[in-house]
Amino acid sequence: MTGTRVAVAGTFGPLHDGHRNLLETALKYGDEGLIVGLTSDAFARASRTRDVPPFDRRRAALETAFGDLDEWGREVEIRRLTDEHGIVSDEPDIDALVVSPETAPELAAINDLRRENGFDPIEGIVAPYVLAEDGERISSTRIVRGEIDEHGRVRN
Amino acid sequence: MTGTRVAVAGTFGPLHDGHRNLLETALKYGDEGLIVGLTSDAFARASRTRDVPPFDRRRAALETAFGDLDEWGREVEIRRLTDEHGIVSDEPDIDALVVSPETAPELAAINDLRRENGFDPIEGIVAPYVLAEDGERISSTRIVRGEIDEHGRVRN
């Protein structure tokens, strides 16, 4: 590989093994560094009814996860994300966006937006879903609901 | 990057700049080699009404394109693909599948199939569309119809 700078974005709270897989994929491919868009509290809460941990707590959990997962010594920059297409639409200097399968269909629109802004289109890197013990996807919503823990173990 | 073996599949005929972008993306990310699934004539023609060049001609064009695009000296293996999920469902030893945005939604189902076969799920790498001079996508269908050439130039 020769120089891939990746972006990844999300709310990442509560952090779970699906997020960790996304972060590990970003580390693996991002040999020229990672920009992480972490949603602001206002932006994260506007689209959700569930509880979202405060920004600083989500950032600290992200930093711990990167510390655990980074085998490559990548450069990681965390930025506060205040709207849906921040970073991908205003950062010319990225090569790829790491997404979950659920966000993959937005890649074409993201590249339309980049072209309108005069930026090169980027690749999407789609990390596979991580399944919980019960075969369903791990999600923060399921964790907050008390169905599973952050590693996808079913709570009884 | 540390060891990514990629697969890419298609009919690739007539070969155009959208295909070349897909092949270049596969070369860039595939530092542990590429497996290329090239559709058999029977499989390629079953789903299409347009003319499809014969397998050997499509393979020769692919080999020329790889020769032009490979800056990295990658190992490339071309296999005949006779059904929709060949390679991704029967090849355990790949890390990622390079796809166009139109195929990206199939990644989740591909990984379900891999899990059923006891294989690890793989990443998807989504190469952006390449636009023709008129702002629409380049496609083999448009070339065969005589609207554009293989580089997306509008034919008058």
Interface residues (C-beta under 8 A of the other chain):
Chain A: M1 T2 T4 T25 K28 Y29 D31 E71 W72 A96 P101 A104 P105 L107 A108 N111 R115 P121 I122 E123 G124 I125 V126 A127 P128 Y129 L131
Chain B: M1 T2 T4 T25 K28 Y29 D31 E71 W72 A96 P101 A104 P105 L107 A108 N111 R115 P121 I122 E123 G124 I125 V126 A127 P128 Y129 L131
